[in-house]
């Protein structure tokens, strides 16, 4: 039994294919990975986060994008579609594609069973190369749990975990907090 070698796809090829595609794909290490549809819970959580962050950042030099905003990571050559991004300051676009953002400030990923290990591992390792990124937030859709990885001045990432609906995730650099009760608004979880 033999397996055919995978064909390496150049970033330029990926972007050309992606512009014409009727579905989104992420790009890592010369390979494209189609993105599966999201559950209702996943969509509700991402919508809640985007809406709340937009409201809380109103009047600040920040923008919020959800689901369809591509992020490029030149240091690793990767392209992703985070569930929610926050950009504070002027956007920097990829020289290969004006619709690809290079300098997100905060990235939120709503964890799915099929993507959780990738979001925690490879994807986070790639995101750590983005110098503008201050916070990487992982949000569970099976329990009340938000994990915030905050970049320290040393370059290390400090983990804080929030599990109570009465708690809020602080974003001190932006002067705001995001309550878990708002993240999980209209979301019914089977908590035992």
Steps between C-alpha positions, in 0.01 A plus 500: 500500500654828396393851572546778251709789626310816578552785258647814655285804427671837488337784699421683176321190368304466823386864484395465136299185576351658812379809311296279265381242754145471628631378838787612720827313555789563734859461385786346699837369381407490132165326551142623486247382757130550430306645790195309615170666581448614857238386751222735613673529838831591334332766286309649797814525714703661220214743426475591869873564524511714184198706605620556855855586398372748241277666758769513767764635262276768352681834499843333509722459193401134468300288257341159545481237229332163506542170316574622147802717570818323392816545708842445345807402697801587282749344742347155446327553165162404648152639439211452742144611562463564874147499641538861621784749470562840648728743323610813680686757294551512127456173311796351317406289198703229336692614192365182334137574581334820622225303676748327734569667835852473644468678834210380718506607866270234647391165353208291626454136404186312601614143559345213310564134565660464157727807528581537870841330499601693186380833650697431818812370327608577144272798447599662830869444420448685171303782665781551751712627209265797446670791676181709529304222675449568871228246585397157372164388637365144487129462574338166574160417357446200728555666839531851644873538446703779346879480485691819441863486396654844554838593354740615769779758450745206504319348201361212709126436504314504834186287527193612697191279517143624562223249579226691681223693325553781753863548389632734232804472276701820545673675213698760693679642195161593357328599825219246463372173641300228327255321734457125458127557538513697171725247324249227584183709453221283351726194515371191678773265616446160660706574812496210749 
